[in-house]
């Protein structure tokens, strides 16, 4: 019973995000981010309910939404942070000790 309630709430939130996207109240980047989170939650709900085919569907939708979010500029802060860490990284050459 709880699983059904959660999945109905999930479907309602998906509908709300799509409605906000169609009316132009949120951007594609924001909608993709929310769809990633909601699809992951829906996949977990389907796994708890034992609906394995739906789990695969939600996993694919979550991965596609995450990819769309990342490529539409959603991961810019993360990319910037990783680049700053990479600049600070100094590789150290390690060689085997010479001699016996």
C-alpha positions in Angstrom: 0.0 0.0 0.0 2.8 2.4 0.9 4.6 1.6 -2.4 1.5 2.4 -4.4 1.1 5.7 -2.6 4.8 6.6 -3.2 4.5 5.8 -6.9 1.4 7.9 -7.3 3.2 10.8 -5.6 6.1 10.1 -8.0 3.8 10.2 -11.0 2.3 13.5 -9.8 5.7 15.1 -9.4 6.8 14.0 -12.8 3.6 15.5 -14.2 4.2 18.8 -12.3 7.8 19.0 -13.6 6.7 18.4 -17.2 3.9 21.0 -16.8 6.3 23.6 -15.5 8.7 22.8 -18.4 6.0 23.1 -21.0 4.7 26.4 -19.6 8.3 27.8 -19.6 8.5 28.3 -15.8 11.6 26.2 -15.5 14.5 25.6 -17.9 15.4 22.3 -19.6 18.4 22.1 -17.4 16.3 22.4 -14.2 13.7 19.9 -15.5 16.4 17.4 -16.4 17.9 17.7 -12.9 14.5 17.1 -11.3 13.8 14.2 -13.7 17.0 12.6 -12.7 16.2 12.8 -9.0 12.6 11.7 -9.5 13.5 8.8 -11.9 16.0 7.5 -9.3 13.3 7.6 -6.6 10.8 5.9 -8.9 13.4 3.2 -9.7 13.9 2.6 -6.0 10.1 2.4 -5.5 9.7 -0.1 -8.3 12.6 -2.2 -6.9 10.8 -2.3 -3.5 7.6 -3.3 -5.2 9.4 -6.0 -7.2 8.6 -4.5 -10.6 12.0 -5.3 -12.3 11.1 -4.3 -15.8 10.1 -0.8 -14.5 13.4 -0.6 -12.6 15.3 -0.9 -15.9 13.1 1.7 -17.5 13.7 4.1 -14.6 17.4 3.5 -14.6 17.6 4.3 -18.3 15.5 7.4 -17.9 17.6 8.5 -14.9 20.8 8.1 -16.8 19.5 9.9 -19.9 18.2 12.8 -17.7 21.5 13.0 -15.9 23.4 13.1 -19.2 21.0 15.8 -20.5 21.5 17.8 -17.3 25.3 17.6 -17.5 25.5 18.5 -21.2 23.1 21.4 -20.9 25.4 23.2 -18.4 24.0 21.7 -15.2 27.4 20.3 -14.2 29.4 23.5 -14.8 30.2 24.1 -11.2 31.3 20.5 -10.8 33.4 20.7 -14.0 35.0 23.9 -12.7 35.8 22.4 -9.3 37.4 19.3 -10.9 39.5 21.5 -13.2 40.8 23.5 -10.2 41.7 20.3 -8.4 43.5 19.1 -11.5 45.5 22.3 -11.8 46.8 21.8 -8.2 47.7 18.2 -8.8 51.5 17.7 -9.2 52.4 14.3 -10.5 55.4 12.7 -8.8 57.6 10.5 -10.8 58.4 7.4 -8.9 61.2 5.1 -10.0 62.5 1.9 -8.7 65.5 2.1 -6.4 68.8 1.7 -8.2 71.2 -1.0 -7.1 70.8 -4.2 -5.3 
